[in-house]
Amino acid sequence: MTQASSSEYEQAFNDYEDLWNGDLSKMDIVSESVTVYTPAHPEGAAQGHEGFEEYLQQVHEAFPDYETTKDPVAILVSEDTIMHEWTKTGTFKSAFYGTPPTGRSMNLSGMSKIIMVDGKIQEDYIYLNEKKMFEQLGLTFPDIVSLTPKLVWGKVRNAL
């Protein structure tokens, strides 16, 4: 295992931000066995190259204006670990893993702990305020009451 240089971290970090913002040509910045731990994923994590790419596609289909922006000042690099703060924005316009869209927008701040191995992203631990995300997207009581028939019908349809 080799330690990345400062410029390698910077390039990898920029490519990873581009990837999150929809540039799937940057998938080579993540390892084949990447794991992205995020509370927004229905299973808690996107596993592997294909699983992460599928997750990113789902995010951009559900939130066509999705954007993640890193805070250039709030970055800490140590050995093969990068800690950084970010902001994620987007409008919920299409179903996301069976959850019907609300048309509401989110503007969330959070942080990530990224582990790099041999110059590639191996793990990303995403920390965000889930309650705030659900509130902003209209997925809490009483807002979710109007979505209940769509949620139930989606579950029934998937079971058939």
C-alpha positions as CSV (number, residue, x, y, z in Angstrom):
1,M,0.0,0.0,0.0
2,T,1.4,3.4,-1.0
3,Q,0.7,6.8,0.4
4,A,-0.7,9.3,-2.0
5,S,1.0,12.7,-2.5
6,S,-0.8,16.0,-1.8
7,S,-1.4,16.6,-5.5
8,E,-2.7,13.0,-6.0
9,Y,-5.1,13.6,-3.1
10,E,-6.3,16.9,-4.6
11,Q,-6.8,15.3,-8.1
12,A,-8.6,12.3,-6.6
13,F,-10.7,14.5,-4.5
14,N,-11.7,16.7,-7.4
15,D,-12.5,13.7,-9.6
16,Y,-14.6,12.2,-6.8
17,E,-16.6,15.4,-6.5
18,D,-17.1,15.4,-10.3
19,L,-18.3,11.8,-10.0
20,W,-20.9,12.7,-7.4
21,N,-22.0,15.5,-9.6
22,G,-22.8,13.1,-12.4
23,D,-19.6,12.7,-14.4
24,L,-19.6,8.9,-14.5
25,S,-16.5,9.0,-16.7
26,K,-14.6,9.5,-13.3
27,M,-15.7,6.1,-12.0
28,D,-12.0,4.9,-12.2
29,I,-11.2,7.1,-9.1
30,V,-13.0,4.4,-7.0
31,S,-11.7,0.9,-6.4
32,E,-13.6,-2.1,-7.8
33,S,-14.5,-3.0,-4.2
34,V,-15.5,0.5,-3.1
35,T,-18.0,0.8,-0.2
36,V,-19.9,4.0,0.2
37,Y,-21.7,4.1,3.6
38,T,-24.7,6.5,3.4
39,P,-28.0,6.8,5.2
40,A,-29.6,7.7,1.9
41,H,-29.0,4.2,0.5
42,P,-31.8,1.7,1.3
43,E,-29.3,-0.9,2.5
44,G,-27.0,1.6,4.3
45,A,-24.2,1.3,1.8
46,A,-23.5,1.0,-1.9
47,Q,-21.1,-1.9,-2.5
48,G,-18.6,-2.3,-5.3
49,H,-18.0,-0.4,-8.5
50,E,-21.3,-1.4,-10.1
51,G,-23.4,-0.9,-7.0
52,F,-22.0,2.6,-6.5
53,E,-22.5,3.5,-10.1
54,E,-26.1,2.3,-9.9
55,Y,-26.6,4.4,-6.7
56,L,-25.2,7.5,-8.4
57,Q,-27.6,7.0,-11.3
58,Q,-30.5,6.6,-8.9
59,V,-29.6,9.8,-7.2
60,H,-29.4,11.8,-10.4
61,E,-32.6,10.4,-11.8
62,A,-34.5,11.2,-8.5
63,F,-32.7,14.6,-8.1
64,P,-31.9,15.9,-11.6
65,D,-30.4,19.1,-10.2
66,Y,-28.3,17.2,-7.6
67,E,-25.0,18.8,-6.7
68,T,-22.4,18.2,-4.0
69,T,-20.0,21.0,-3.2
70,K,-17.0,20.5,-1.0
71,D,-15.9,23.2,1.5
72,P,-12.3,24.0,0.3
73,V,-11.3,25.1,3.8
74,A,-12.7,22.2,5.8
75,I,-10.5,19.5,4.5
76,L,-8.1,17.4,6.6
77,V,-5.7,14.9,5.0
78,S,-3.8,12.3,7.1
79,E,-2.0,9.3,5.6
80,D,-4.6,7.7,3.4
81,T,-7.6,9.4,5.0
82,I,-9.4,12.5,3.9
83,M,-12.0,14.2,6.1
84,H,-14.1,17.0,4.5
85,E,-17.3,19.0,4.8
86,W,-19.7,19.3,2.0
87,T,-23.1,20.6,1.0
88,K,-25.6,18.5,-1.1
89,T,-28.5,20.1,-2.8
90,G,-31.2,18.8,-5.1
91,T,-35.0,18.7,-5.9
92,F,-36.8,15.4,-5.4
93,K,-38.4,15.0,-8.9
94,S,-38.6,11.3,-9.5
95,A,-38.9,8.1,-7.4
96,F,-35.9,7.1,-5.3
97,Y,-35.7,3.4,-4.5
98,G,-39.5,3.2,-4.5
99,T,-40.1,6.4,-2.5
100,P,-42.4,8.7,-4.6
101,P,-41.1,12.2,-5.3
102,T,-42.3,15.2,-3.3
103,G,-41.0,18.0,-5.5
104,R,-39.3,19.5,-2.5
105,S,-35.7,20.6,-2.3
106,M,-32.9,19.7,0.1
107,N,-29.8,21.8,1.1
108,L,-27.8,19.6,3.5
109,S,-24.4,20.1,5.1
110,G,-22.4,17.1,6.3
111,M,-19.1,15.5,6.2
112,S,-17.3,12.4,4.8
113,K,-14.4,10.3,5.9
114,I,-12.7,8.9,2.8
115,I,-10.2,6.1,2.9
116,M,-7.8,5.8,-0.1
117,V,-5.8,2.8,-1.1
118,D,-3.3,2.9,-3.9
119,G,-4.6,6.2,-5.1
120,K,-8.3,5.1,-5.3
121,I,-11.3,5.7,-3.1
122,Q,-11.8,2.5,-1.1
123,E,-14.4,3.7,1.4
124,D,-16.5,6.7,2.0
125,Y,-18.4,7.2,5.3
126,I,-21.1,9.9,4.8
127,Y,-22.4,11.7,7.9
128,L,-25.5,13.8,7.6
129,N,-28.5,14.8,9.6
130,E,-31.1,12.3,8.4
131,K,-34.0,14.0,10.2
132,K,-33.2,17.3,8.5
133,M,-33.0,15.5,5.1
134,F,-36.3,13.8,5.6
135,E,-38.0,17.1,6.8
136,Q,-36.6,19.1,3.9
137,L,-37.8,16.5,1.4
138,G,-41.3,16.2,2.9
139,L,-40.8,12.7,4.2
140,T,-41.9,13.2,7.8
141,F,-45.3,13.4,9.5
142,P,-47.6,15.1,8.6
143,D,-46.2,15.7,5.1
144,I,-45.8,12.0,4.3
145,V,-49.5,11.2,4.9
146,S,-50.3,12.4,1.3
147,L,-47.6,9.9,0.0
148,T,-48.9,6.9,1.9
149,P,-51.2,5.5,-0.9
150,K,-48.3,5.8,-3.4
151,L,-45.9,4.1,-1.0
152,V,-48.3,1.2,-0.3
153,W,-49.1,0.8,-4.0
154,G,-45.4,0.6,-4.7
155,K,-44.8,-2.1,-2.1
156,V,-47.8,-4.1,-3.5
157,R,-46.6,-3.7,-7.1
158,N,-43.1,-4.9,-6.1
159,A,-44.5,-7.9,-4.3
160,L,-46.4,-9.1,-7.4
